[in-house]
Amino acid sequence: MHGQGELIAARLAERPDEDAWAALRGAFQVLEEIDMTAEGRLEFITLLFGNDSLRAGHAEKQGRWQDLFAPLIEPRLPDSDRRALQARAIAAAAIICLQAANEEWVRLGGQVDMFDLYDTAVQAIRRPT
């Protein structure tokens, strides 16, 4: 069984024609498919964020996910010598939005659509101030 990051990366690779943000959102939806139950996910996330060593592992996973996603995002961006940096920043931001949405989903007892929360998080950071 591949890790979640590999599954997301594979889904990302299958969506070459979408812009980076749309492709990431679509790819993240694989998580809904592999999560057995909402209760199971609730339990896992509660465990994850309530434990320091698991939290450290989560930070490590985020770094790994950035490494997986950035090369798949890069070709979607306008050509420039800073494109690799931009791709990494987008990957990192999307992962953090997913995490924030997950935490909020748990806080709300799993009673709302996780991707509605994810969209809200992404809109917050993409909106010009």
Secondary structure in CASP SS format (residue, H / E / C, confidence):
PFRMAT SS
TARGET T0000
AUTHOR 0000-0000-0000
METHOD secondary structure of the structure
MODEL  1
M C 1.00
H C 1.00
G C 1.00
Q H 1.00
G H 1.00
E H 1.00
L H 1.00
I H 1.00
A H 1.00
A H 1.00
R H 1.00
L H 1.00
A H 1.00
E C 1.00
R C 1.00
P C 1.00
D C 1.00
E C 1.00
D C 1.00
A H 1.00
W H 1.00
A H 1.00
A H 1.00
L H 1.00
R H 1.00
G H 1.00
A H 1.00
F H 1.00
Q C 1.00
V H 1.00
L H 1.00
E H 1.00
E H 1.00
I H 1.00
D C 1.00
M C 1.00
T C 1.00
A H 1.00
E H 1.00
G H 1.00
R H 1.00
L H 1.00
E H 1.00
F H 1.00
I H 1.00
T H 1.00
L H 1.00
L H 1.00
F H 1.00
G C 1.00
N C 1.00
D H 1.00
S H 1.00
L H 1.00
R H 1.00
A H 1.00
G H 1.00
H H 1.00
A H 1.00
E H 1.00
K H 1.00
Q H 1.00
G H 1.00
R H 1.00
W H 1.00
Q H 1.00
D H 1.00
L H 1.00
F H 1.00
A H 1.00
P H 1.00
L H 1.00
I H 1.00
E H 1.00
P H 1.00
R H 1.00
L C 1.00
P C 1.00
D C 1.00
S C 1.00
D C 1.00
R C 1.00
R H 1.00
A H 1.00
L H 1.00
Q H 1.00
A H 1.00
R H 1.00
A H 1.00
I H 1.00
A H 1.00
A H 1.00
A H 1.00
A H 1.00
I H 1.00
I H 1.00
C H 1.00
L H 1.00
Q H 1.00
A H 1.00
A H 1.00
N H 1.00
E H 1.00
E H 1.00
W H 1.00
V H 1.00
R H 1.00
L C 1.00
G C 1.00
G C 1.00
Q C 1.00
V C 1.00
D C 1.00
M H 1.00
F H 1.00
D H 1.00
L H 1.00
Y H 1.00
D H 1.00
T H 1.00
A H 1.00
V H 1.00
Q H 1.00
A H 1.00
I H 1.00
R H 1.00
R C 1.00
P C 1.00
T C 1.00
END
